[in-house]
Amino acid sequence: MAAASSSDSEGDRAESSEASSKWLDAHYDPMANIHTFSACLVLADLHGDGEYKLAVGDLGPSGRQPCLKVLKGPTVLAESALPALPAAAAAFLMGQHEPRTPALALASGPCVYVYKNLRPYFKFSLPQLPPNPLEQDLWNQAKEDQIDHLTLKEMLEGIREKAEVPLSVQSLRFLQLELSEMEAFVNQHKSKPIKRQAVITTMTTLKKNMADEDAMSCLVLGTENKELLVLDPEAFTILAKMSLPGVPVFLEVSGQFDVAFRLAAACRNGNIYILRRDCKRPKYCIELSTQPVGLVLAHKVLVVGSTQDNLHGFTHKGKRLWTVHMPAAILTMNLLEQRSRGLQAVMAGLANGEVRIYHDKALLNVIRTPDAVTSLCFGRYGREDNTLIVTTRGGGLIIKILKRTAVFAEGAGEVGPPPAQAMKLNVPRKTRLYVDQTLREREAGTAMHRTFQTDLYLLRLRAARAYVRALESSLNPVSATAREPLKLHAVVQGLGPTFKLTLHLQNTSTARPILGLLVCFLYNEVLYALPRAFFKVPLLVPGLNYPLETFVESLSDKGISDIIKVLVLREGQSAPLLSAHINMPVSEGLAAA
């Protein structure tokens, strides 16, 4: 009876802990045989059917037999071998053509392998580097049989120790051989040209010219020869090349390549370098006391994990904001983005089997796993928006789904005052100016507060008047009502006298379609003629951009242009939901006539 009661109590505690958890245990397979790290995990809709798959750059057991695995749910959908160990994986859109199916890029060795619909599509190879001239001269002498293999070995070892340009792979393999194997190696390779090839150490994506989720993205590569390369998503040519003082191992980017972007690179020399557009050299440098083990950008804060078991938060100019100490070594890091609630947090996988989630320095949640965590990935998987993928050191796979009712509360993960409360503040001595200012504020506090309130009310009044003027002049291409979230963008094409007018109408709501809208054009009939000045709008699906096209004919032969007003109305209502002014260009054809 006692044993039965104890087992019942343990089961009740397990059920209560599961009920209080924010996560649902979807799948756990300790024998999944997945050996990877966070940079090689990608969640993407690879077939364009709305079913998100998991692409894994697998290192293989003991770092052998690397391959690309694609999982659908808990099962492996496809698997293909790789010629070298993977360094990073990313999903990106290559163009604007339909269907909008993302491509999968996998960096392995000196190449980037691009897949579309899980089929090989393109292979980009890093440009070859010039060899060491002394090394080239030695192999030329070996080719002419002017030196033997022992002399070649001694000369190459001297070059490896002193030269700035590293040796090629051929020379390094030669130096690793036994003395009995060197002569045969020289006879086999002395006629081959010396090639020095860099390898890719890290990779990420950068939006090309738009910040939309379905916009084209460029690939950003970090190489072993301390360079950053930005590739064109269509032609795979090098758009930009930047140099770094160290070898990059982690990358984080923000912005668009054609507009402005900021790039942070954590390097092996223990520093983080920050670069901007049109900047060949780093603009800022963050010096760390130890090596970085992870880099995540969350709400414009660079969160860095170090080998001292600490998380550091930095601004983009290198100012340290906070530091949090971890209970165990940090093995991996990644971003948790819950878009429905606008939350961006940092996940840290620890050697003690914990996954800790932080928003800045506040602990939000702790997940305990049976083994040490080696990789983390959060996003849409299958048809679930908030799914956490965890792989363990033994090759296990854990899939958890965030409950729809779960809310992360800051400070819910740890109890007690923060460690900063125990630190004494270095309060400076009071100066004469400080004392005089304090006395003045004490005596005239009421008058100062009234002046501040008056200025605040004037600022609010001016902002309200400017908003009313914008509404009255119909300069609001985004609807002001939350019930009808719409966005309108107009484009005029042509030289005249006939122009093509394209209205891009978009439903910006998250899940509710919009039906029953009308578009009306108000214009001067003496100057312009439209085939349809009033037409209905089809059903607007959330998130999609609907181009509505019509033609405008200029009737004036005096080179006069005017404004055409566009109104978006609801059936049965006279007040417009959305309106915009279109400044029509002057018709060049009629002006020339």
C-alpha positions as CSV (number, residue, x, y, z in Angstrom):
1,M,0.0,0.0,0.0
2,A,2.8,2.4,0.9
3,A,4.6,1.6,-2.4
4,A,1.4,2.2,-4.3
5,S,0.8,5.5,-2.6
6,S,4.3,6.7,-3.3
7,S,4.0,5.9,-7.0
8,D,0.7,7.7,-7.1
9,S,2.2,10.8,-5.5
10,E,5.1,10.7,-8.0
11,G,2.6,10.4,-10.9
12,D,0.6,13.3,-9.5
13,R,3.7,15.5,-9.3
14,A,4.7,14.6,-12.9
15,E,1.2,15.5,-14.1
16,S,1.2,18.7,-12.2
17,S,4.6,19.7,-13.6
18,E,3.5,18.9,-17.1
19,A,0.3,20.9,-16.6
20,S,2.3,23.9,-15.3
21,S,4.8,23.7,-18.2
22,K,4.6,26.1,-21.1
23,W,5.6,23.3,-23.6
24,L,3.9,20.2,-25.0
25,D,6.1,17.2,-25.5
26,A,5.5,16.3,-29.2
27,H,8.4,13.8,-29.8
28,Y,11.5,12.4,-28.2
29,D,13.8,9.9,-29.9
30,P,17.2,9.3,-28.1
31,M,18.3,7.2,-31.1
32,A,17.6,9.6,-33.9
33,N,21.3,9.6,-34.9
34,I,21.4,13.4,-35.6
35,H,24.7,15.0,-34.9
36,T,24.8,18.7,-35.7
37,F,24.9,22.2,-34.3
38,S,22.5,25.2,-34.4
39,A,23.9,26.8,-37.5
40,C,23.1,23.7,-39.6
41,L,19.4,23.6,-38.6
42,V,16.8,25.3,-40.9
43,L,13.0,25.3,-40.8
44,A,11.6,26.2,-44.2
45,D,8.7,25.5,-46.6
46,L,10.9,23.7,-49.1
47,H,8.1,22.5,-51.4
48,G,5.8,25.6,-51.1
49,D,2.9,23.5,-49.8
50,G,2.6,25.2,-46.4
51,E,4.2,22.2,-44.7
52,Y,7.5,23.3,-43.1
53,K,10.3,20.8,-43.0
54,L,13.5,20.6,-41.0
55,A,16.8,20.6,-43.0
56,V,19.8,19.3,-41.1
57,G,23.4,19.5,-42.1
58,D,24.4,16.3,-40.2
59,L,28.1,15.7,-39.3
60,G,27.6,12.0,-39.0
61,P,28.8,9.8,-36.1
62,S,32.3,10.9,-34.9
63,G,32.4,13.6,-37.6
64,R,32.3,11.1,-40.4
65,Q,29.9,10.5,-43.2
66,P,28.4,14.0,-43.4
67,C,25.0,14.3,-45.1
68,L,22.0,16.5,-45.6
69,K,18.8,15.2,-43.9
70,V,15.3,16.6,-44.4
71,L,12.8,15.7,-41.8
72,K,9.0,15.9,-42.0
73,G,7.7,15.5,-38.5
74,P,9.8,12.9,-36.7
75,T,10.6,10.9,-39.9
76,V,13.5,11.4,-42.3
77,L,12.0,12.5,-45.7
78,A,15.3,12.6,-47.7
79,E,19.0,12.1,-47.2
80,S,22.0,12.8,-49.4
81,A,25.7,12.6,-48.8
82,L,28.1,15.6,-48.6
83,P,31.7,15.7,-49.7
84,A,32.8,17.6,-46.6
85,L,31.6,18.6,-43.1
86,P,28.8,21.2,-43.2
87,A,29.5,24.6,-41.7
88,A,26.1,26.3,-42.0
89,A,22.7,26.0,-43.6
90,A,20.2,28.7,-44.6
91,A,16.9,29.1,-46.5
92,F,16.4,32.1,-48.8
93,L,14.4,33.3,-51.7
94,M,16.3,33.6,-55.0
95,G,13.9,35.7,-57.0
96,Q,10.5,37.3,-57.3
97,H,9.0,34.8,-59.7
98,E,6.3,32.4,-58.8
99,P,6.0,30.0,-57.0
100,R,7.6,31.6,-54.0
101,T,9.5,28.5,-52.9
102,P,12.6,29.1,-50.8
103,A,15.9,27.5,-51.8
104,L,18.1,25.7,-49.3
105,A,21.8,26.7,-49.1
106,L,24.3,24.4,-47.4
107,A,28.0,25.5,-46.9
108,S,30.4,22.7,-46.9
109,G,34.2,23.1,-47.3
110,P,34.9,25.7,-50.0
111,C,31.5,25.4,-51.7
112,V,27.9,26.4,-51.2
113,Y,25.4,23.8,-52.4
114,V,22.0,25.3,-53.4
115,Y,18.9,23.0,-53.5
116,K,15.5,23.8,-54.9
117,N,12.7,21.3,-54.2
118,L,15.4,19.2,-52.5
119,R,17.2,18.8,-55.8
120,P,20.7,20.1,-56.6
121,Y,20.3,23.5,-58.3
122,F,23.6,25.3,-58.2
123,K,27.1,25.1,-56.7
124,F,29.1,28.1,-55.8
125,S,32.9,27.7,-55.1
126,L,35.1,30.3,-53.3
127,P,37.7,31.9,-55.6
128,Q,41.1,30.3,-55.4
129,L,43.8,32.1,-53.4
130,P,47.4,32.8,-54.8
131,P,49.9,30.2,-53.5
132,N,53.0,30.9,-51.5
133,P,55.7,31.8,-54.0
134,L,58.4,30.0,-52.0
135,E,56.2,26.9,-51.8
136,Q,55.6,27.1,-55.6
137,D,59.3,27.4,-56.2
138,L,60.1,24.3,-54.1
139,W,57.5,22.1,-55.9
140,N,58.9,23.4,-59.2
141,Q,62.3,22.2,-58.2
142,A,60.9,18.9,-57.1
143,K,59.2,18.6,-60.5
144,E,62.7,19.1,-62.2
145,D,64.2,16.6,-59.7
146,Q,66.5,19.2,-58.3
147,I,65.8,18.4,-54.7
148,D,64.8,15.2,-52.9
149,H,61.8,14.6,-50.6
150,L,63.8,15.1,-47.4
151,T,65.0,18.5,-48.4
152,L,61.5,19.4,-49.6
153,K,60.2,18.4,-46.2
154,E,62.7,20.6,-44.3
155,M,62.1,23.6,-46.5
156,L,58.3,23.3,-46.3
157,E,58.5,23.1,-42.5
158,G,60.5,26.3,-42.4
159,I,58.0,28.1,-44.6
160,R,55.1,26.8,-42.4
161,E,56.6,28.3,-39.3
162,K,57.6,31.7,-40.6
163,A,55.6,32.6,-43.7
164,E,52.5,34.8,-43.5
165,V,50.8,33.0,-46.4
166,P,49.8,29.5,-45.2
167,L,50.7,26.4,-47.1
168,S,48.4,24.6,-49.6
169,V,46.5,21.4,-48.7
170,Q,49.0,19.4,-50.9
171,S,52.0,20.5,-48.8
172,L,50.2,20.0,-45.5
173,R,49.3,16.5,-46.5
174,F,52.9,15.8,-47.5
175,L,54.2,17.0,-44.1
176,Q,51.8,14.6,-42.3
177,L,53.1,11.5,-44.0
178,E,55.8,9.0,-42.8
179,L,59.2,9.2,-44.3
180,S,58.7,6.0,-46.2
181,E,55.6,7.4,-47.9
182,M,56.9,10.9,-48.9
183,E,58.9,9.9,-52.0
184,A,55.8,8.2,-53.6
185,F,53.7,11.2,-52.7
186,V,56.1,13.6,-54.4
187,N,56.3,11.5,-57.6
188,Q,52.5,11.4,-57.7
189,H,51.8,15.1,-57.1
190,K,54.9,17.0,-58.3
191,S,53.3,17.6,-61.7
192,K,50.1,19.0,-60.3
193,P,49.6,22.8,-59.9
194,I,49.6,24.2,-56.4
195,K,46.1,25.3,-55.3
196,R,45.3,27.1,-52.1
197,Q,41.6,27.1,-51.4
198,A,39.8,28.9,-48.5
199,V,36.9,27.2,-46.7
200,I,33.6,28.6,-45.4
201,T,33.4,28.9,-41.6
202,T,29.9,30.5,-41.2
203,M,26.9,31.7,-43.3
204,T,23.8,33.7,-42.9
205,T,21.2,35.6,-45.0
206,L,20.7,39.4,-45.6
207,K,17.6,40.9,-47.2
208,K,18.4,42.4,-50.7
209,N,16.1,45.5,-51.0
210,M,13.0,44.8,-48.9
211,A,12.4,43.9,-45.3
212,D,9.3,41.7,-46.0
213,E,9.4,38.1,-44.9
214,D,9.0,36.9,-48.5
215,A,11.7,39.2,-50.0
216,M,14.8,38.2,-51.8
217,S,17.9,37.5,-49.6
218,C,21.6,37.5,-50.2
219,L,24.0,34.9,-48.8
220,V,26.7,36.3,-46.5
221,L,29.7,34.0,-46.2
222,G,32.6,34.1,-43.7
223,T,35.8,32.4,-44.9
224,E,38.9,31.0,-43.3
225,N,41.1,33.7,-44.9
226,K,39.4,36.4,-42.8
227,E,36.9,37.7,-45.4
228,L,33.2,38.3,-45.6
229,L,31.5,37.8,-49.0
230,V,28.0,38.9,-50.0
231,L,26.5,36.9,-52.9
232,D,23.8,37.9,-55.4
233,P,20.8,35.7,-54.9
234,E,20.1,35.3,-58.7
235,A,23.5,35.2,-60.4
236,F,25.6,34.1,-57.4
237,T,28.3,36.7,-58.1
238,I,30.2,38.5,-55.3
239,L,28.4,41.8,-54.6
240,A,30.7,42.9,-51.7
241,K,33.9,41.8,-50.0
242,M,35.0,42.9,-46.6
243,S,38.1,42.1,-44.6
244,L,38.3,41.2,-40.9
245,P,41.3,41.0,-38.5
246,G,40.2,37.5,-37.5
247,V,38.4,34.4,-38.8
248,P,34.6,34.8,-38.4
249,V,32.8,32.0,-36.7
250,F,29.3,33.6,-35.9
251,L,27.4,36.2,-38.0
252,E,24.4,38.4,-37.3
253,V,23.0,40.9,-39.8
254,S,20.2,43.5,-39.9
255,G,18.8,45.8,-42.6
256,Q,18.9,45.5,-46.4
257,F,21.9,45.3,-48.7
258,D,20.7,47.9,-51.2
259,V,19.5,50.4,-48.4
260,A,21.6,50.1,-45.3
261,F,22.8,47.1,-43.2
262,R,24.8,46.4,-40.1
263,L,26.8,43.2,-39.8
264,A,28.3,41.7,-36.6
265,A,31.0,39.0,-36.8
266,A,32.4,37.1,-33.8
267,C,35.9,35.9,-34.6
268,R,38.4,33.3,-33.3
269,N,40.6,36.0,-31.8
270,G,38.0,36.7,-29.1
271,N,36.7,40.0,-30.7
272,I,33.4,41.0,-32.3
273,Y,33.6,43.3,-35.3
274,I,30.7,45.5,-36.5
275,L,30.6,46.6,-40.1
276,R,28.2,48.8,-42.1
277,R,27.3,49.3,-45.7
278,D,30.2,50.6,-47.9
279,C,32.6,49.8,-45.2
280,K,35.6,47.6,-46.1
281,R,36.9,47.6,-42.6
282,P,35.2,47.1,-39.2
283,K,33.7,50.3,-37.7
284,Y,33.4,49.1,-34.1
285,C,35.2,46.4,-32.1
286,I,34.0,44.6,-29.0
287,E,36.9,42.9,-27.1
288,L,36.0,39.8,-25.1
289,S,38.1,38.4,-22.4
290,T,37.4,34.8,-23.6
291,Q,36.3,33.0,-26.8
292,P,32.7,33.5,-28.0
293,V,30.5,30.4,-28.2
294,G,27.4,32.0,-29.7
295,L,26.1,35.3,-31.1
296,V,22.4,36.2,-31.3
297,L,20.7,39.6,-32.2
298,A,17.5,40.2,-30.2
299,H,15.8,43.6,-30.3
300,K,18.9,45.4,-31.5
301,V,21.0,43.9,-28.6
302,L,23.9,41.6,-29.4
303,V,23.9,38.8,-27.0
304,V,27.2,36.9,-26.8
305,G,27.9,33.7,-25.0
306,S,31.5,33.1,-23.7
307,T,33.6,30.2,-22.5
308,Q,33.4,31.7,-19.0
309,D,29.8,30.6,-18.8
310,N,28.5,34.1,-19.2
311,L,25.9,35.9,-21.4
312,H,26.8,39.5,-22.3
313,G,24.5,42.1,-23.9
314,F,26.1,44.8,-26.1
315,T,24.9,47.6,-28.2
316,H,25.9,48.0,-31.8
317,K,28.5,50.5,-30.8
318,G,30.2,48.0,-28.4
319,K,28.8,49.3,-25.1
320,R,28.1,46.5,-22.6
321,L,24.6,46.6,-21.2
322,W,24.5,43.6,-18.8
323,T,26.1,40.2,-17.9
324,V,24.4,37.0,-16.7
325,H,26.3,34.0,-15.3
326,M,25.2,30.5,-16.3
327,P,25.1,27.5,-14.0
328,A,27.0,25.4,-16.6
329,A,29.0,25.7,-19.8
330,I,27.2,27.2,-22.8
331,L,27.2,24.8,-25.7
332,T,24.9,26.5,-28.2
333,M,22.7,29.5,-28.7
334,N,19.8,30.6,-30.9
335,L,16.9,33.1,-31.3
336,L,13.4,32.4,-30.0
337,E,11.0,34.7,-31.9
338,Q,7.3,34.5,-31.0
339,R,5.8,36.8,-33.7
340,S,2.2,36.6,-32.4
341,R,3.3,38.4,-29.2
342,G,6.3,40.4,-30.6
343,L,8.8,38.5,-28.4
344,Q,12.4,38.0,-29.2
345,A,14.4,36.0,-26.6
346,V,17.7,34.2,-26.5
347,M,17.9,30.4,-26.0
348,A,21.1,29.0,-24.4
349,G,21.7,25.2,-24.4
350,L,23.9,24.2,-21.4
351,A,26.1,21.2,-20.7
352,N,23.9,20.2,-17.7
353,G,21.0,19.5,-20.1
354,E,19.1,22.8,-19.5
355,V,17.8,25.2,-22.1
356,R,17.5,28.6,-20.6
357,I,15.4,31.4,-22.3
358,Y,16.3,35.0,-21.6
359,H,14.8,38.3,-22.5
360,D,17.7,40.7,-22.0
361,K,19.0,39.5,-18.6
362,A,15.6,38.3,-17.3
363,L,15.1,34.6,-17.2
364,L,11.8,33.6,-18.8
365,N,11.8,29.8,-18.8
366,V,14.0,26.7,-18.1
367,I,13.6,23.4,-20.1
368,R,15.4,20.3,-18.8
369,T,16.5,17.6,-21.2
370,P,17.9,14.1,-20.6
371,D,21.3,14.9,-22.2
372,A,23.5,17.9,-23.0
373,V,22.1,20.1,-25.7
374,T,24.1,20.6,-28.9
375,S,21.7,22.5,-31.2
376,L,18.5,24.6,-30.9
377,C,16.0,25.8,-33.5
378,F,12.7,27.6,-33.0
379,G,10.0,28.4,-35.6
380,R,7.2,26.9,-37.7
381,Y,7.4,23.2,-38.1
382,G,4.8,21.3,-40.0
383,R,1.8,23.5,-39.4
384,E,2.6,24.6,-35.9
385,D,4.0,28.1,-35.6
386,N,5.9,27.9,-32.3
387,T,8.0,24.6,-32.3
388,L,11.3,24.0,-30.5
389,I,13.8,21.6,-32.1
390,V,16.5,20.3,-29.7
391,T,19.3,17.8,-30.5
392,T,21.4,16.2,-27.8
393,R,25.0,15.1,-27.6
394,G,24.1,11.4,-28.0
395,G,22.3,12.1,-31.3
396,G,18.8,12.4,-29.8
397,L,16.0,14.5,-31.2
398,I,13.4,16.4,-29.0
399,I,10.4,18.3,-30.4
400,K,8.4,20.6,-28.2
401,I,5.4,22.8,-29.1
402,L,4.7,26.0,-27.2
403,K,1.2,26.1,-25.8
404,R,-1.1,28.7,-27.3
405,T,-2.0,30.0,-23.8
406,A,1.6,30.2,-22.7
407,V,2.9,33.7,-21.7
408,F,6.5,34.3,-20.8
409,A,6.7,36.4,-17.6
410,E,10.0,38.1,-16.8
411,G,11.5,36.9,-13.6
412,A,9.4,33.7,-13.4
413,G,12.4,31.5,-13.9
414,E,14.4,32.5,-10.8
415,V,13.6,33.6,-7.3
416,G,15.4,36.2,-5.2
417,P,17.0,39.6,-5.8
418,P,19.3,40.1,-8.7
419,P,23.1,40.0,-7.9
420,A,23.4,43.7,-8.8
421,Q,21.7,44.7,-5.6
422,A,24.6,43.5,-3.6
423,M,27.0,45.8,-5.4
424,K,27.8,49.2,-3.8
425,L,27.3,52.3,-5.9
426,N,30.2,54.6,-6.3
427,V,28.3,57.9,-5.4
428,P,30.4,61.0,-6.3
429,R,30.8,63.9,-3.9
430,K,28.3,66.7,-4.0
431,T,29.6,69.7,-5.8
432,R,28.5,73.3,-5.2
433,L,26.7,73.4,-8.5
434,Y,24.7,70.3,-7.6
435,V,23.7,71.8,-4.2
436,D,22.5,75.1,-5.9
437,Q,20.6,73.2,-8.5
438,T,18.9,71.1,-5.9
439,L,17.8,74.1,-3.8
440,R,16.5,75.8,-7.0
441,E,14.4,72.7,-7.9
442,R,13.1,72.5,-4.3
443,E,12.0,76.1,-4.2
444,A,10.6,76.4,-7.8
445,G,9.4,72.8,-8.2
446,T,5.7,73.7,-8.8
447,A,6.5,76.3,-11.5
448,M,8.9,73.9,-13.3
449,H,6.3,71.1,-13.3
450,R,3.7,73.5,-14.7
451,T,6.0,74.6,-17.5
452,F,6.8,71.0,-18.4
453,Q,3.1,70.1,-18.5
454,T,2.3,73.1,-20.7
455,D,5.0,72.2,-23.2
456,L,3.8,68.6,-23.2
457,Y,0.2,69.6,-23.9
458,L,1.4,71.9,-26.7
459,L,3.4,69.0,-28.2
460,R,0.4,66.7,-28.1
461,L,-1.8,69.4,-29.6
462,R,0.6,70.0,-32.6
463,A,0.8,66.2,-33.2
464,A,-3.0,65.9,-33.2
465,R,-3.4,68.8,-35.6
466,A,-0.8,67.3,-38.0
467,Y,-2.6,64.0,-37.9
468,V,-6.0,65.7,-38.6
469,R,-4.4,67.5,-41.6
470,A,-3.1,64.2,-42.9
471,L,-6.5,62.6,-42.7
472,E,-8.3,65.6,-44.3
473,S,-5.8,65.7,-47.2
474,S,-6.1,61.9,-47.6
475,L,-2.4,61.3,-47.3
476,N,-2.9,58.1,-45.4
477,P,-1.9,55.1,-47.5
478,V,-2.4,52.9,-44.4
479,S,-5.9,52.6,-42.9
480,A,-6.3,54.1,-39.4
481,T,-9.0,51.7,-38.2
482,A,-8.0,48.4,-36.6
483,R,-11.1,46.6,-38.0
484,E,-10.0,47.1,-41.6
485,P,-6.1,46.8,-41.6
486,L,-5.2,47.7,-45.2
487,K,-2.1,49.1,-47.0
488,L,-2.1,50.8,-50.4
489,H,0.7,51.5,-52.7
490,A,0.3,53.0,-56.2
491,V,2.8,52.9,-59.2
492,V,2.5,54.8,-62.4
493,Q,4.3,53.5,-65.5
494,G,4.6,54.8,-69.0
495,L,5.6,58.0,-70.9
496,G,2.1,59.0,-72.1
497,P,-0.3,59.8,-73.4
498,T,-1.5,56.4,-72.0
499,F,-0.2,55.5,-68.5
500,K,-0.5,52.2,-66.7
501,L,-1.7,52.6,-63.1
502,T,-1.1,49.7,-60.7
503,L,-2.6,49.7,-57.2
504,H,-0.9,47.3,-54.7
505,L,-3.5,46.5,-52.0
506,Q,-2.6,44.4,-49.0
507,N,-4.5,43.0,-46.1
508,T,-2.2,43.5,-43.1
509,S,-4.2,41.5,-40.6
510,T,-2.9,38.2,-39.2
511,A,-5.7,35.8,-39.9
512,R,-8.9,37.6,-41.0
513,P,-9.7,38.0,-44.8
514,I,-11.5,41.1,-46.0
515,L,-14.4,41.0,-48.5
516,G,-16.8,43.5,-50.0
517,L,-14.4,46.4,-50.8
518,L,-14.7,48.9,-53.7
519,V,-12.1,51.2,-55.4
520,C,-13.1,54.6,-56.7
521,F,-11.1,57.1,-58.7
522,L,-11.8,60.9,-58.5
523,Y,-10.1,62.9,-61.3
524,N,-10.6,65.8,-63.7
525,E,-12.5,64.4,-66.7
526,V,-11.1,67.2,-68.9
527,L,-7.5,66.1,-68.3
528,Y,-7.8,62.3,-68.0
529,A,-10.0,59.4,-69.1
530,L,-10.2,56.0,-67.3
531,P,-11.9,52.9,-68.7
532,R,-13.3,52.1,-65.2
533,A,-13.6,54.7,-62.5
534,F,-15.3,52.3,-60.1
535,F,-14.8,48.5,-59.6
536,K,-15.0,45.8,-56.9
537,V,-12.0,44.3,-55.1
538,P,-11.7,40.5,-54.8
539,L,-11.3,38.7,-51.5
540,L,-8.1,39.9,-49.7
541,V,-6.2,37.0,-48.1
542,P,-4.0,38.2,-45.1
543,G,-0.4,38.9,-46.0
544,L,-0.7,38.7,-49.8
545,N,-0.1,41.7,-52.2
546,Y,-2.9,42.2,-54.8
547,P,-1.9,44.2,-57.9
548,L,-5.0,46.0,-59.4
549,E,-4.2,47.4,-62.8
550,T,-6.0,50.0,-65.0
551,F,-5.0,52.5,-67.7
552,V,-5.1,56.3,-67.6
553,E,-5.3,58.3,-70.9
554,S,-4.1,61.9,-70.8
555,L,-6.4,64.2,-72.9
556,S,-4.6,67.5,-72.6
557,D,-2.1,68.5,-75.3
558,K,-0.7,71.4,-73.2
559,G,1.5,69.3,-70.9
560,I,-0.7,69.8,-67.9
561,S,-0.7,67.2,-65.1
562,D,-3.1,66.8,-62.1
563,I,-3.8,64.6,-59.1
564,I,-5.9,61.4,-59.2
565,K,-7.5,60.5,-55.9
566,V,-8.0,56.8,-55.0
567,L,-10.6,55.8,-52.5
568,V,-11.1,52.4,-51.0
569,L,-14.7,52.0,-49.6
570,R,-16.8,49.4,-48.0
571,E,-20.1,48.4,-49.7
572,G,-23.0,50.5,-48.3
573,Q,-20.7,53.1,-46.6
574,S,-19.8,56.5,-47.8
575,A,-16.7,57.2,-45.6
576,P,-13.5,55.8,-47.3
577,L,-11.5,53.3,-45.4
578,L,-8.3,54.3,-47.2
579,S,-7.3,57.0,-49.6
580,A,-4.3,58.2,-51.5
581,H,-3.2,61.0,-53.9
582,I,-1.4,60.0,-57.1
583,N,0.7,62.7,-58.8
584,M,0.4,62.0,-62.5
585,P,3.5,62.7,-64.6
586,V,3.4,65.0,-67.6
587,S,2.7,63.2,-70.9
588,E,5.9,63.4,-72.9
589,G,4.3,62.2,-76.1
590,L,1.7,65.1,-76.1
591,A,4.3,67.6,-74.9
592,A,6.6,66.7,-77.8
593,A,3.7,67.0,-80.3
